[in-house]
Amino acid sequence: MARQPVWDLPVRLFHWTLAGLILFSWWSVHNDHTDWHIWSGCAILTLLIFRLLWGFVGSSTARFSSFVRGPRAIAGYWRGKWRGIGHNPVGALSVLALLAAVAVQVGLGLFSEDEDGLYMGPLAQLVSVDASDKARGLHETWFNVILALIALHLVAILYYRARGRKLTLPMITGRADVSSGTEPMRPGKWWVALICLAIGIGVTRWIIAGAPPFGP
Amino acid sequence: MRFVGFAAAGAALLVAGCGDWKSGQANSGQGNISNESRVPETANSSALTPANNMMLLAAAPPKDQALRIMHERHEAMEGLGKAMKTLHRELDSAKPDIKVVRAQTSTMAATAAKIPSLFPAGTGPDVGKTRAKPEIWKQKDLFLRRSKEYLTAARAIDAAAKAGDLKKVMALHENVDKACKACHDPFRAPEH
């Protein structure tokens, strides 16, 4: 056993910023700060785009190709056959579900408007008042899906903790005890991460401007 | 060391990503408008007619009547919300149609005038399903002042729309939004 890197800095920053922004989004919209809520959603959109790109060009444990596995690998994991670092084949399902659920939530938010007509999501102008109201209704309902997935995520962490594996500390420090002989993490390049972030910000700003050629 | 550079560059990019998300959204700072745009007060522009005040202070109506008023209130507020949304969209569009704008501001001004009479005592959450908070009747002076401020803002924007002054309508729009929020934040309970 040896302490080795398992999560790179971009993955860890993504994880904790996303967690913080989800909490902030929830708090702000329930405390009459819908404008902050919209900002927070735009920041989450930037994060999602970044993570998607980093999932193709990032470090080995960040790449979808390393952790998205088929049913055979998942069954193998249950039988204790999995040896590796990063997301295990079952955890990968949770990662994908969380990313997809948050993406749906952001998508609905973009087209929503508040019930008083004071705030509009950046793309609400592209659809009718009724469609926008419907999007807000779904946006509110869909949050329960996100809550359920977060609960599952936390329960899984407690489950592993009870079986002697600490998952939270590695997501902070980036390092974990890894049995010898495991293939080490191949880090990504920091300037590639910055390019991914720049693309995320660029696309988000384009959407904030009102999309197509900046408006309906 | 590399982490420091990474974090610094990342932070710089994030700062670059922050800017005004949309000019014309309700969060753009326009502090001065409220003063210069207040419509001079005439006897007519006041919602606090004795009759309205009486309504709010009056003894509780019987339950069936209370429920009827609450339903009427709900419909009126929903209509007001719809007018606000339609107005926001129209003003944000490339070519706002003054006729559409006028229809909304006239609904807003008419509904605003009715607000005090829609909240008589005995129409709170203890009587039926409503998001009206008990604070409305505990702090009725503040509530009436806020509803009057909304009425003033709604009448001002309606006057500008009737005069066909789209620029002024745009300038006054934020006032209306603020007055709406100023009353909802303390006096309306969240959904569900």
Interface residues (C-beta under 8 A of the other chain):
Chain A: L9 L13 H30 D32 D35 I38 W39 C42 T46 E113 E115 D116 G117 L118 Y119 M120 P122 A124 Q125 V129 S132 D133 E140 W190 A193 L194 L197 A198 I201 T204 R205 I208 A209 G210 G215 P216
Chain B: R2 F3 G5 F6 A7 A9 G10 L13 L14 A16 G17 G19 W21 K22 Q25 A26 N27 G81 K82 A83 M84 K85 T86 L87 H88 R89 D92 S93 A94 D177 C180 K181 H184 D185 P190 E191
